[in-house]
């Protein structure tokens, strides 16, 4: 794989993960999510996101063809996923907890990120994992946001450190310049409601809630979306798609139809990603 000579200089240092003492304090004070109301989908943020997600099917793929395919990047379709889903699921670290296996859809992530895997990361223990967004982390293939993300991943390294709480209900995601990013693992009996009071349909084991807070006090969310498992390999190694795959395809179909204006959920049916290398060479 080619590597830009400035990558190491631009990557920066990933923020520190929480200690056991900090996790204990967090879990004593932090509530499980009760309301699902993604701040990034409010009108002001839409004014920024809509132009960046406007499709540029002529320009962006040409730029990608010149710059990205030498890195092993692939353009794929959500409507024909079996081959590349299997490729994304090819690697599984032995320390990865079973509940984090599979392919996860970042629903309501307005930053043009689509699907990712956690199982291929470098799981040092079942509670600590390092992963680069350069690999097995899809972005929209035909808009400016997706191109910006690809460049960011490869120039800055895309490094994420995932740390699991003592109870196992939370994951902290530490990245360059930020540690107040979390995933809540949905538990049986959890009730989460939309802002209007209607219940959010959640399935324990298939749903997680991704939340970024303004600080580590965890009082005010600045970003929120769902992580929904759309596919996994069963015990025999066969690919299984969940009910959320059908929802994902419907959202992609509606997104492709709507070239202008706001859509409630968005993901391009054309996605771009680079398959993960062997575990020992994961950056």
Buried (B, 14 or more C-beta within 10 A) or exposed (E): EEEEEEBEEEBEEBBEBBEEEBBBEBBEEBEBBEEBEBBBBEEEBBEEBBEBBEBBEEEBBEBBEEBBEEBBBBBBEBEEBEEBBBBBBBBBBEBBBEBBBBBBBBBBBBBBBBBBBBBBBBBEEBBBBBBBBBBBBBBBBBBBBBBBBBBBBBBBBBBBBBBBBEEEBBBBBBBBEEBBBBBBBBEEEBEBBEEEEEEBEBEEBBBBBBBBBEEBEBEEBEBBBBBBBBBBBEEEEEBBBBEBBEBBBEBBEBBBEEEEEEBEBBBBBBBBBBBBBEBEEBB
